[in-house]
Amino acid sequence: MPLAAHSLIGTWRSLEETLSVVEYTVNLLSGNFSVTAVDSYDGECGEVNSVHWNEDKMELSFACYWASSGRYSKCRMQLYSENKVDFTYTYTDHEFLVRKTV
């Protein structure tokens, strides 16, 4: 496995603590990646699944579901430097709509 893949192993948190309090821990077990996600504010653990290492793009992708909010996110992690990763995520959101009156 390439150095970049091994370099992803560890616990990662946002550089901007006001943006996110989720910590992602990446491990390598029996040659496969595993990811845990913990909200450091309240200790909630996200349900992580679909963990996939893309050798060609040198990226780790996974999905995470948060039961408390119903939020589901798709995440991608790529090594940027020794102690920094580029973390891209998309997630579901919700809002209430009201009927427009004429």
C-alpha positions as CSV (number, residue, x, y, z in Angstrom):
1,M,0.0,0.0,0.0
2,P,1.4,3.5,-0.9
3,L,2.8,5.8,1.7
4,A,-0.1,8.2,1.2
5,A,-2.6,5.6,2.3
6,H,-0.6,4.8,5.5
7,S,-0.3,8.5,6.1
8,L,-4.0,8.8,6.5
9,I,-4.0,6.6,9.6
10,G,-4.7,8.7,12.7
11,T,-7.4,11.0,14.1
12,W,-8.3,14.1,12.1
13,R,-10.2,17.2,13.2
14,S,-11.1,20.5,11.6
15,L,-8.6,23.3,11.5
16,E,-11.5,25.6,12.1
17,E,-13.0,24.4,15.3
18,T,-16.0,26.6,14.9
19,L,-16.9,24.8,11.6
20,S,-17.0,21.2,12.8
21,V,-16.4,19.3,16.0
22,V,-16.4,15.9,14.4
23,E,-13.2,13.8,14.7
24,Y,-12.6,11.1,12.2
25,T,-10.2,8.3,13.1
26,V,-8.8,6.2,10.2
27,N,-7.3,2.8,10.9
28,L,-6.0,-0.1,8.8
29,L,-7.3,-3.5,9.9
30,S,-6.3,-6.6,8.0
31,G,-5.4,-4.5,4.9
32,N,-8.7,-2.7,4.9
33,F,-9.5,0.8,6.1
34,S,-11.9,1.5,8.8
35,V,-13.2,4.9,9.9
36,T,-14.9,6.1,13.1
37,A,-16.6,9.5,13.4
38,V,-17.3,11.1,16.8
39,D,-18.9,14.4,17.6
40,S,-16.5,15.7,20.2
41,Y,-19.2,18.1,21.5
42,D,-21.6,15.5,22.7
43,G,-19.9,12.2,22.1
44,E,-22.3,10.9,19.5
45,C,-20.8,8.3,17.1
46,G,-21.8,8.5,13.5
47,E,-22.6,5.3,11.6
48,V,-19.8,5.0,9.1
49,N,-20.2,2.7,6.1
50,S,-19.1,2.2,2.4
51,V,-15.4,2.8,3.3
52,H,-13.4,2.7,0.0
53,W,-9.8,3.4,-0.9
54,N,-9.3,4.6,-4.5
55,E,-5.7,3.7,-5.4
56,D,-5.7,5.8,-8.6
57,K,-6.9,9.0,-7.0
58,M,-5.2,8.3,-3.7
59,E,-8.4,9.1,-1.8
60,L,-10.4,7.5,1.0
61,S,-14.2,7.8,0.7
62,F,-16.9,6.8,3.1
63,A,-20.5,7.7,4.2
64,C,-21.6,8.7,7.6
65,Y,-25.1,8.8,9.2
66,W,-25.9,10.9,12.3
67,A,-29.0,9.5,14.0
68,S,-29.6,12.6,16.1
69,S,-30.1,14.9,13.1
70,G,-30.9,12.4,10.3
71,R,-27.9,13.9,8.4
72,Y,-26.2,11.6,5.9
73,S,-22.9,12.7,4.5
74,K,-20.6,11.5,1.8
75,C,-17.0,12.1,2.6
76,R,-13.7,12.1,0.7
77,M,-10.3,12.4,2.3
78,Q,-7.0,13.0,0.5
79,L,-3.6,13.6,2.0
80,Y,-2.5,17.3,1.5
81,S,0.7,17.3,3.6
82,E,2.1,15.2,6.5
83,N,-0.4,16.5,9.1
84,K,-3.2,17.8,6.9
85,V,-5.9,16.2,4.7
86,D,-8.2,17.7,2.2
87,F,-11.7,16.7,3.4
88,T,-14.6,17.2,1.1
89,Y,-18.1,16.3,2.2
90,T,-21.7,16.7,1.0
91,Y,-24.7,16.1,3.2
92,T,-28.4,16.1,3.4
93,D,-30.1,19.0,5.0
94,H,-33.7,20.0,5.7
95,E,-35.9,23.0,6.2
96,F,-39.5,23.9,6.6
97,L,-41.3,25.5,3.7
98,V,-44.5,27.5,3.9
99,R,-47.1,27.9,1.2
100,K,-46.8,31.1,-0.7
101,T,-49.9,33.3,-0.6
102,V,-51.0,35.2,-3.6
